[in-house]
Amino acid sequence: MPAVSKIQNETEVRRWFEEGRSYAWMVEEYERKYNISTTPSLWANYRRRKGLEPRLVRDEALIPWRVAPEHRWAYPLALLRIEARRRAGAELSANDEGRLARFKETLADGDLVVHYDPETEEGFFLIPREPGDKDMIHEPQRNRARA
């Protein structure tokens, strides 16, 4: 017997994806509207099964590294992802806008950039800007040769 889907209205859900609703919003809305508990992974799996566009913005200029699994949720990386979404034209939440503004201010005030070293426990660091650093990050050596 096939599993029963928690999705009550596929047209509605597709519209939410088109509107750029967050998974957290969808979880809350389903609980409010249908009294059905869901998880962000349910919505991510739905998106993938239905062939909808991925939600992550890929910006190799801001995140040129292959990030180790233990570093994927580091705060500087999260802020680089928010900046990537901003540059791609996505609407940011007021919270993300504030966090990004404070982060960029920290970088500017200290003349700092984000550096990634996968061989360390922390992974991400803020370091002094060097002459070859053109953006918010310390360019990996392989990228500097292309500049």
HELIX and SHEET records of a PDB file:
HELIX    1   1 GLU A   10  GLU A   19  1                                  10    
HELIX    2   2 TYR A   23  TYR A   34  1                                  12    
HELIX    3   3 PRO A   40  ARG A   49  1                                  10    
HELIX    4   4 PRO A   69  HIS A   71  5                                   3    
HELIX    5   5 TYR A   75  ARG A   87  1                                  13    
HELIX    6   6 ALA A   94  GLY A  110  1                                  17    
HELIX    7   7 GLN A  141  ARG A  144  1                                   4    
SHEET    1   A 2 LEU A 112  TYR A 116  0                                        
SHEET    2   A 2 PHE A 124  PRO A 128 -1                                        
END                                                                             
